[in-house]
């Protein structure tokens, strides 16, 4: 069965190369030699084989997969074709922290873009921004992309984009696919069908020529939906809302932001009736920032954290696996080492007493999700509002390739500290799911934030006057 599977894969990859809509091969970068192509593929395979932590989650033989890619990668005519296959190879592992991080070429030297931006929301893809050069106008803002090249959008995305996206969650793959749809060979045409907000439908053909037009200043007027994501350059921002509610908006977990967090928390302790911790647009950063934040949010004397698994290798135990069933995982390259949770004492002088609500969404990822894993099972934790998080975290190993290219491999699997359940790559579910509507995005109405404010105000009204968030003895 595996031979049939990988024979099919072989022809699928060959067809991908043959069918590529691209410029003449000689105009594309071709820095990789045959030896370098084989070396990079082999290095990636070997590091995955011995370090990829989710080895028990894959349903194929790594050696067979590697062998099926050798001939196709050696037949590639340029670096673009080569890295397309490398992305497809690593995407088989379905993990957001296991991917091709950079290639030997700059995308801006190879591709151009549509004068239209697509965005996924609630499983559908909409136009979120467009320029006059697209041939469309403001009436197309918020139009749903319902077909691509005659196929339903989700079906087309699954067939043409998902195989190159390294992530286990179909909803996250669709979100990434939406942002990738604008990119392609300069001058290539995008053919789709739009459903406008008034119910009309129309076929569109749009050229990928945004960069070329921009150089000549002829993209024309731009329209975009307002959205509720504020443009911020700071890693963390504190805003005060009506009623003494503090809103901490995190855009990254940066170690440099810890002093800022401490300063903000001092203000919150002195004057806040409630706190909103907004992680909706926090793609991660450094896990110690989350550990630091927990000291302010946990009200018990201690909590459990750091429960995880990683790969382990032993030549001796691998040899024993030839005849000892208890050592077989070493022989089959699937042995895992489980680290028990640590007991973390809480600094009671830091802990806040006021009500706290945490906002999460599909862009909440990596170190921000690690923070949520540690928090989730703590009794009396803050309430989570919004949508399911991305579902990807775990200490990536960086693997360097020739010509400044590199890949990442996930080496750490987090476990929930109390239940010992695996963080399964599907994300953290909120306590209250709140789905923004298309009108919310176009008009800039933040119903998730408004719901958090409503809950905190209800709490304040029920509790009477407040004196800040200082610890109550």
Backbone torsions as a table, in degrees:
resi	resn	phi	psi	omega
1	UNK	NA	-42.8	179.7
2	UNK	-63.9	-36.4	179.0
3	UNK	-63.2	-41.4	179.3
4	UNK	-64.5	-42.3	-179.4
5	UNK	-59.6	-47.6	-174.9
6	UNK	-80.4	-20.8	171.0
7	UNK	-67.8	-41.3	176.0
8	UNK	-61.9	-42.2	178.9
9	UNK	-60.6	-40.5	-179.8
10	UNK	-57.0	-48.9	-179.1
11	UNK	-70.3	-32.3	177.7
12	UNK	-64.1	-42.5	179.1
13	UNK	-66.9	-40.7	178.7
14	UNK	-62.3	-39.8	179.2
15	UNK	-66.8	-35.6	178.5
16	UNK	-60.2	-45.8	-179.2
17	UNK	-65.5	-44.3	-176.6
18	UNK	-65.9	-31.7	-174.6
19	UNK	-92.3	0.8	-176.8
20	UNK	-58.6	131.4	175.6
21	UNK	-91.1	99.7	-173.2
22	UNK	-148.8	172.4	177.3
23	UNK	-69.7	169.4	174.9
24	UNK	-52.5	139.7	-173.8
25	UNK	-55.0	-34.0	-175.7
26	UNK	-69.2	-16.6	-179.8
27	UNK	-89.4	-6.5	179.7
28	UNK	-96.5	149.8	-178.7
29	UNK	-61.9	137.8	-179.5
30	UNK	-140.3	64.7	-176.7
31	UNK	-84.0	-27.9	-174.7
32	UNK	-76.9	128.4	172.2
33	UNK	-81.2	170.3	177.3
34	UNK	-59.7	-41.8	-179.4
35	UNK	-64.0	-40.6	-179.4
36	UNK	-68.8	-35.2	176.7
37	UNK	-61.8	-47.4	-179.3
38	UNK	-67.7	-40.3	-179.9
39	UNK	-60.8	-48.4	-177.0
40	UNK	-64.4	-43.2	177.4
41	UNK	-62.0	-44.0	-177.8
42	UNK	-66.9	-38.8	178.4
43	UNK	-64.7	-43.5	179.0
44	UNK	-61.5	-47.0	179.6
45	UNK	-59.5	-46.3	-176.3
46	UNK	-67.0	-38.8	178.9
47	UNK	-69.5	-37.2	175.0
48	UNK	-64.1	-42.6	-175.6
49	UNK	-61.0	-35.8	-174.2
50	UNK	-106.6	-9.1	-175.0
51	UNK	-127.6	-18.0	-178.1
52	UNK	-65.8	118.8	-168.8
53	UNK	-74.8	-28.9	-176.5
54	UNK	-88.3	40.3	-176.4
55	UNK	-63.1	-25.7	180.0
56	UNK	-82.5	0.7	-176.8
57	UNK	-104.1	-9.9	-177.0
58	UNK	-92.8	148.7	-176.3
59	UNK	-113.1	32.1	-179.5
60	UNK	-143.6	167.3	177.9
61	UNK	-90.5	122.2	-175.9
62	UNK	-62.0	-38.5	-178.8
63	UNK	-65.2	-41.2	178.6
64	UNK	-65.4	-39.7	177.5
65	UNK	-61.7	-46.2	179.4
66	UNK	-58.7	-47.1	-177.7
67	UNK	-64.8	-32.8	-179.0
68	UNK	-70.2	-18.7	-178.4
69	UNK	-95.7	-14.1	-174.0
70	UNK	-59.3	-55.0	-178.5
71	UNK	-63.3	-45.4	178.8
72	UNK	-60.3	-41.3	-178.1
73	UNK	-69.4	-31.5	178.8
74	UNK	-73.5	-18.5	178.1
75	UNK	-90.3	-6.9	179.8
76	UNK	-63.9	144.5	-175.0
77	UNK	-96.7	-11.4	-178.3
78	UNK	-157.5	173.9	-176.1
79	UNK	-69.3	-29.1	179.1
80	UNK	-64.8	-48.6	177.1
81	UNK	-61.7	-41.2	-177.7
82	UNK	-62.0	-48.8	-177.3
83	UNK	-74.5	-23.1	169.6
84	UNK	-58.7	-42.8	179.6
85	UNK	-72.5	-36.3	176.7
86	UNK	-63.1	-39.3	176.8
87	UNK	-64.9	-39.7	179.8
88	UNK	-67.7	-37.3	178.7
89	UNK	-60.9	-50.9	-174.8
90	UNK	-73.2	-23.6	179.0
91	UNK	-67.0	-19.8	176.1
92	UNK	-60.3	-21.9	-175.2
93	UNK	-87.5	-5.7	169.6
94	UNK	47.5	55.5	179.2
95	UNK	-142.8	132.1	-175.8
96	UNK	-70.6	-15.9	176.6
97	UNK	-105.2	18.5	177.6
98	UNK	-131.4	102.2	-172.5
99	UNK	-162.9	174.7	171.5
100	UNK	-86.1	114.1	-175.9
101	UNK	-79.0	-38.1	179.6
102	UNK	-154.5	154.0	-178.8
103	UNK	-108.8	-177.2	-179.4
104	UNK	-82.2	-1.6	-177.2
105	UNK	-134.6	160.5	174.6
106	UNK	-89.6	133.5	-179.3
107	UNK	-57.3	-35.9	-177.9
108	UNK	-66.8	-17.9	177.1
109	UNK	-84.9	-12.9	-172.4
110	UNK	-116.1	-36.5	-171.4
111	UNK	-114.2	160.9	166.2
112	UNK	-124.2	177.7	-169.5
113	UNK	-134.1	156.8	174.9
114	UNK	-71.6	149.1	171.4
115	UNK	-80.3	36.8	-179.3
116	UNK	-145.5	138.4	173.5
117	UNK	-112.6	133.7	176.6
118	UNK	-105.7	149.6	177.9
119	UNK	-142.1	136.7	177.3
120	UNK	-86.2	133.8	172.5
121	UNK	-143.9	124.5	177.0
122	UNK	54.8	38.5	174.9
123	UNK	84.6	2.6	178.1
124	UNK	-123.5	158.8	-177.1
125	UNK	-115.6	129.0	-176.1
126	UNK	-126.4	159.3	171.0
127	UNK	-79.2	119.7	-179.5
128	UNK	-105.6	-16.3	178.6
129	UNK	-157.6	145.1	177.8
130	UNK	-155.7	157.7	178.7
131	UNK	-116.9	159.0	-177.9
132	UNK	-58.5	-33.0	-177.6
133	UNK	-64.7	-11.5	177.6
134	UNK	-73.4	-14.8	-174.6
135	UNK	86.2	-0.1	178.3
136	UNK	-106.2	171.3	177.4
137	UNK	-132.4	-168.0	-173.5
138	UNK	-61.4	-21.6	178.7
139	UNK	-66.1	-18.5	179.5
140	UNK	-84.6	-9.3	178.5
141	UNK	-64.3	124.9	-177.0
142	UNK	84.8	1.2	175.6
143	UNK	-66.3	141.3	-179.9
144	UNK	-88.9	134.6	173.9
145	UNK	-84.2	107.3	-172.9
146	UNK	-101.6	-19.6	178.2
147	UNK	-146.5	147.9	173.6
148	UNK	-131.2	126.6	-178.6
149	UNK	50.2	38.0	176.1
150	UNK	84.0	-5.5	-178.7
151	UNK	-106.2	150.0	173.4
152	UNK	-53.5	140.8	-172.2
153	UNK	-55.2	-48.0	-176.9
154	UNK	-64.0	-36.8	178.4
155	UNK	-66.9	-43.9	179.9
156	UNK	-64.4	-42.2	179.9
157	UNK	-62.7	-42.3	-179.9
158	UNK	-63.9	-33.3	-177.7
159	UNK	-82.6	-38.9	-170.7
160	UNK	-106.3	-21.5	-176.6
161	UNK	-113.2	-42.6	-176.3
162	UNK	-55.5	-38.2	-177.6
163	UNK	-62.4	-13.1	-178.7
164	UNK	-109.7	3.3	-176.8
165	UNK	-107.2	120.1	-176.4
166	UNK	-87.7	87.3	176.3
167	UNK	-163.5	140.3	-176.2
168	UNK	-77.5	-21.1	-174.1
169	UNK	-92.7	125.4	179.6
170	UNK	-63.9	-34.2	-179.1
171	UNK	-68.0	-37.0	177.9
172	UNK	-72.7	-36.5	176.1
173	UNK	-60.4	-40.9	-180.0
174	UNK	-66.2	-37.3	178.4
175	UNK	-64.2	-43.1	178.6
176	UNK	-68.2	-41.1	178.8
177	UNK	-58.3	-39.8	-179.8
178	UNK	-59.6	-41.8	-179.9
179	UNK	-73.7	-24.8	180.0
180	UNK	-81.8	-17.3	-173.1
181	UNK	-63.8	-25.7	-179.8
182	UNK	-76.7	-15.2	-174.0
183	UNK	-93.4	138.9	177.9
184	UNK	-177.3	-174.3	-180.0
185	UNK	-64.8	138.8	-178.0
186	UNK	-53.0	129.6	178.5
187	UNK	84.4	-9.4	179.7
188	UNK	-66.6	153.2	-174.5
189	UNK	-100.0	139.7	172.6
190	UNK	-104.3	122.5	-177.7
191	UNK	-116.3	118.4	-178.6
192	UNK	-147.6	178.6	176.9
193	UNK	-126.4	130.6	-177.9
194	UNK	-107.4	145.1	169.7
195	UNK	-113.8	112.4	-176.3
196	UNK	-76.6	165.6	-174.9
197	UNK	-66.5	-21.2	177.9
198	UNK	-88.6	5.0	177.2
199	UNK	98.6	-15.6	178.9
200	UNK	-65.9	152.9	174.1
201	UNK	-125.4	147.6	179.8
202	UNK	-155.1	143.6	174.0
203	UNK	-82.8	143.7	179.4
204	UNK	-132.1	146.8	171.5
205	UNK	-127.2	117.7	-175.1
206	UNK	-127.5	132.7	-178.8
207	UNK	-85.2	144.3	173.3
208	UNK	-84.4	87.9	-176.1
209	UNK	-142.8	24.7	-176.2
210	UNK	-61.0	-46.5	-177.3
211	UNK	-65.2	-44.1	179.5
212	UNK	-61.5	-42.9	178.5
213	UNK	-67.5	-36.6	-177.0
214	UNK	-64.5	-35.3	178.2
215	UNK	-61.7	-29.1	-179.6
216	UNK	-98.7	1.8	178.6
217	UNK	66.2	34.6	-174.7
218	UNK	-123.2	28.4	173.3
219	UNK	-80.4	-18.9	174.3
220	UNK	77.8	-161.3	-175.5
221	UNK	-66.5	151.2	179.2
222	UNK	-119.4	141.7	171.6
223	UNK	-123.4	143.6	177.3
224	UNK	-150.3	155.3	175.8
225	UNK	-79.9	146.2	-170.9
226	UNK	-64.2	-41.7	-178.7
227	UNK	65.9	167.0	177.8
228	UNK	-114.4	6.6	176.3
229	UNK	-84.2	108.3	-179.9
230	UNK	-69.5	141.7	176.7
231	UNK	-78.3	115.8	-178.2
232	UNK	-131.5	141.7	175.0
233	UNK	-100.8	-19.6	-178.8
234	UNK	-75.9	149.2	179.0
235	UNK	-67.8	-35.9	175.9
236	UNK	-145.9	137.9	-177.2
237	UNK	-127.7	139.9	175.0
238	UNK	-111.1	123.3	173.9
239	UNK	-122.4	150.5	178.3
240	UNK	-107.2	125.2	178.1
241	UNK	-99.7	168.2	-179.4
242	UNK	-57.5	145.7	177.3
243	UNK	83.7	15.7	177.9
244	UNK	72.9	27.1	179.2
245	UNK	-93.2	126.1	179.4
246	UNK	-92.5	137.7	-179.6
247	UNK	-123.1	107.6	175.9
248	UNK	-97.6	114.2	-175.9
249	UNK	-106.7	109.2	-178.6
250	UNK	-93.1	131.5	173.7
251	UNK	-111.8	-7.7	171.1
252	UNK	-169.2	158.0	172.2
253	UNK	-98.9	82.2	-178.7
254	UNK	-97.8	136.7	177.8
255	UNK	-59.1	-31.9	-179.8
256	UNK	-68.3	-13.9	-177.5
257	UNK	-88.8	-6.2	-177.4
258	UNK	-59.5	-45.1	175.7
259	UNK	-60.5	-35.8	177.5
260	UNK	-64.6	-42.1	179.0
261	UNK	-60.4	-44.4	-179.9
262	UNK	-61.8	-42.4	179.1
263	UNK	-63.7	-44.2	179.3
264	UNK	-63.8	-41.8	-178.4
265	UNK	-64.4	-32.2	176.6
266	UNK	-64.3	-42.2	176.6
267	UNK	-63.7	-42.8	-179.2
268	UNK	-62.9	-41.6	-179.8
269	UNK	-61.3	-35.0	-174.5
270	UNK	-81.5	-30.7	-168.8
271	UNK	-137.2	-5.0	-172.7
272	UNK	-85.2	137.8	171.0
273	UNK	-85.9	-16.9	179.5
274	UNK	-172.9	162.2	-176.5
275	UNK	-130.7	133.4	171.7
276	UNK	-110.8	119.3	175.1
277	UNK	-100.7	111.5	-172.8
278	UNK	-100.9	110.4	179.2
279	UNK	-111.2	15.0	-172.8
280	UNK	-64.6	-28.7	-178.6
281	UNK	-121.2	34.0	179.3
282	UNK	-106.0	103.6	-177.5
283	UNK	-81.4	1.6	177.0
284	UNK	124.2	-151.1	-176.6
285	UNK	143.2	-121.0	-177.4
286	UNK	-109.2	126.9	-177.8
287	UNK	-60.5	-33.3	178.4
288	UNK	-57.8	-24.0	176.4
289	UNK	-65.2	-42.8	176.5
290	UNK	-63.3	-40.5	177.2
291	UNK	-60.5	-40.4	179.5
292	UNK	-65.3	-41.7	-179.6
293	UNK	-64.5	-36.1	179.9
294	UNK	-59.3	-32.1	-179.9
295	UNK	-60.0	-28.0	179.0
296	UNK	-85.9	-25.0	-169.9
297	UNK	-102.5	-20.0	-178.1
298	UNK	-88.0	131.1	-175.7
299	UNK	-104.2	-6.3	176.6
300	UNK	-83.3	173.9	-178.4
301	UNK	-72.1	-27.7	-178.5
302	UNK	-157.0	168.8	173.3
303	UNK	-147.8	165.9	179.7
304	UNK	-100.0	139.8	-178.9
305	UNK	-156.0	162.8	173.5
306	UNK	83.8	14.7	177.6
307	UNK	-75.2	122.0	-172.8
308	UNK	-158.8	171.6	176.2
309	UNK	-131.1	150.4	173.6
310	UNK	-146.8	165.3	179.6
311	UNK	-73.0	151.0	177.2
312	UNK	-138.7	140.6	-178.3
313	UNK	-130.9	142.2	177.6
314	UNK	-149.8	118.5	179.7
315	UNK	-60.5	-40.1	-178.9
316	UNK	-66.2	-47.6	-177.6
317	UNK	-69.2	-28.6	173.5
318	UNK	-63.7	-42.6	177.5
319	UNK	-63.8	-40.8	179.3
320	UNK	-64.1	-26.2	-179.7
321	UNK	-64.1	-13.6	176.4
322	UNK	-62.3	-29.5	-178.0
323	UNK	-136.6	-6.1	179.3
324	UNK	-107.5	109.7	-177.2
325	UNK	-56.0	-33.2	-177.8
326	UNK	-69.9	-14.1	177.9
327	UNK	-106.2	8.9	-173.5
328	UNK	-63.0	-32.7	-180.0
329	UNK	-61.1	-32.1	176.6
330	UNK	-69.5	-40.8	179.3
331	UNK	-64.3	-37.2	-176.1
332	UNK	-93.1	10.9	176.4
333	UNK	56.9	47.0	178.4
334	UNK	-138.4	17.4	-178.3
335	UNK	-73.2	137.7	179.6
336	UNK	-124.9	145.1	175.3
337	UNK	-110.1	127.8	-179.1
338	UNK	-101.9	126.7	177.9
339	UNK	-99.4	126.0	-179.7
340	UNK	-67.9	159.4	178.7
341	UNK	-69.0	145.8	173.5
342	UNK	-90.8	150.5	173.1
343	UNK	-91.9	119.2	-177.2
344	UNK	-107.8	120.8	177.9
345	UNK	-77.9	141.5	-178.9
346	UNK	-97.5	133.8	173.9
347	UNK	-77.1	102.2	-173.5
348	UNK	-65.1	-18.4	177.3
349	UNK	-74.0	-18.0	179.3
350	UNK	-91.7	-31.5	-170.0
351	UNK	-59.0	132.1	177.6
352	UNK	-82.7	152.2	178.8
353	UNK	-106.7	-18.6	-177.2
354	UNK	-73.8	159.8	178.6
355	UNK	-65.0	143.0	-178.4
356	UNK	-128.8	137.7	174.4
357	UNK	-126.1	138.6	-179.5
358	UNK	-113.5	131.3	179.6
359	UNK	-102.0	133.3	-179.3
360	UNK	-133.8	160.4	-179.2
361	UNK	-161.0	-172.4	-174.2
362	UNK	-68.4	-18.2	178.4
363	UNK	-91.4	-2.9	175.7
364	UNK	-74.6	117.8	-170.6
365	UNK	-151.2	172.1	170.0
366	UNK	54.3	-123.1	-176.0
367	UNK	-60.2	-29.6	176.7
368	UNK	-67.0	-34.8	176.2
369	UNK	-75.0	-34.4	174.3
370	UNK	-58.3	-43.9	175.7
371	UNK	-55.8	-44.7	-178.1
372	UNK	-68.2	-35.8	177.1
373	UNK	-61.2	-43.9	179.8
374	UNK	-67.3	-33.4	-175.6
375	UNK	-81.0	-32.4	-161.3
376	UNK	-57.0	-38.7	-174.0
377	UNK	-98.4	8.1	179.2
378	UNK	-77.6	126.3	179.3
379	UNK	-58.3	137.6	177.5
380	UNK	72.6	17.8	-179.3
381	UNK	-64.7	164.2	176.6
382	UNK	-62.2	152.1	178.5
383	UNK	-75.1	140.7	179.3
384	UNK	-103.7	128.0	177.4
385	UNK	-122.0	150.1	173.4
386	UNK	125.8	-131.7	-178.0
387	UNK	-129.1	164.6	-179.0
388	UNK	-56.5	138.8	-178.4
389	UNK	-75.3	175.2	-172.7
390	UNK	-62.7	-45.0	179.4
391	UNK	96.1	41.3	-178.2
392	UNK	-151.4	117.1	174.3
393	UNK	-157.6	161.8	174.6
394	UNK	137.9	58.7	164.2
395	UNK	40.9	75.0	-177.0
396	UNK	-74.9	138.9	170.4
397	UNK	-85.4	129.9	178.5
398	UNK	-93.1	127.2	-179.8
399	UNK	-113.8	118.1	-177.4
400	UNK	-87.3	136.4	176.7
401	UNK	-113.1	169.5	174.6
402	UNK	-59.5	154.4	173.5
403	UNK	61.4	39.5	171.6
404	UNK	68.1	13.2	174.7
405	UNK	-84.8	159.1	178.3
406	UNK	-160.3	164.5	178.4
407	UNK	-133.5	166.2	174.9
408	UNK	-122.0	149.2	176.9
409	UNK	-134.7	127.0	-179.7
410	UNK	-71.8	126.0	-175.7
411	UNK	-115.2	-3.9	-174.2
412	UNK	-135.6	130.5	175.2
413	UNK	-111.6	122.7	178.4
414	UNK	-82.2	142.8	174.9
415	UNK	-117.9	145.5	174.7
416	UNK	-66.6	128.6	-167.7
417	UNK	-63.3	-29.5	-176.5
418	UNK	-94.5	-51.0	-176.6
419	UNK	-81.1	-18.0	-175.7
420	UNK	67.1	12.5	177.3
421	UNK	-69.3	147.4	179.1
422	UNK	-76.5	141.2	167.3
423	UNK	-73.7	107.1	-160.8
424	UNK	-88.1	6.0	179.6
425	UNK	86.3	2.5	179.3
426	UNK	-101.9	-5.4	175.1
427	UNK	97.3	172.5	178.5
428	UNK	-95.5	129.7	177.6
429	UNK	-86.0	138.1	176.5
430	UNK	-73.7	162.2	174.2
431	UNK	-71.6	-31.9	176.8
432	UNK	-130.8	113.2	179.8
433	UNK	-79.7	127.0	177.8
434	UNK	-128.7	114.7	-178.0
435	UNK	-99.8	111.1	174.7
436	UNK	-61.3	147.3	179.0
437	UNK	-93.6	168.6	177.0
438	UNK	-60.2	-40.4	178.3
439	UNK	-61.6	-34.2	177.3
440	UNK	-60.6	-46.2	-178.1
441	UNK	-65.8	-43.4	-178.1
442	UNK	-67.9	-40.3	-176.6
443	UNK	-91.8	-9.6	178.6
444	UNK	80.4	27.0	179.5
445	UNK	-90.9	123.0	-176.8
446	UNK	-99.3	86.4	-175.5
447	UNK	-71.4	-24.8	178.7
448	UNK	-70.0	-47.5	177.4
449	UNK	-62.3	-41.7	-179.5
450	UNK	-62.5	-37.3	178.5
451	UNK	-66.6	-39.2	178.3
452	UNK	-63.5	-43.8	178.7
453	UNK	-61.5	-42.4	179.7
454	UNK	-59.6	-45.3	-179.3
455	UNK	-64.7	-41.2	-179.3
456	UNK	-69.1	-36.9	177.8
457	UNK	-67.5	-39.2	176.7
458	UNK	-60.3	-41.4	179.0
459	UNK	-64.3	-43.4	-179.3
460	UNK	-64.3	-41.0	179.8
461	UNK	-64.4	-36.2	179.9
462	UNK	-75.1	-25.9	-175.0
463	UNK	-94.6	-16.0	-178.6
464	UNK	88.5	-168.4	-176.6
465	UNK	-58.2	147.9	-178.6
466	UNK	-114.2	156.5	177.1
467	UNK	-127.1	43.2	-178.9
468	UNK	84.5	-173.5	-175.3
469	UNK	-106.3	26.5	179.7
470	UNK	-68.4	156.6	-176.8
471	UNK	-64.7	135.0	177.5
472	UNK	-99.7	124.7	179.8
473	UNK	-85.3	NA	NA
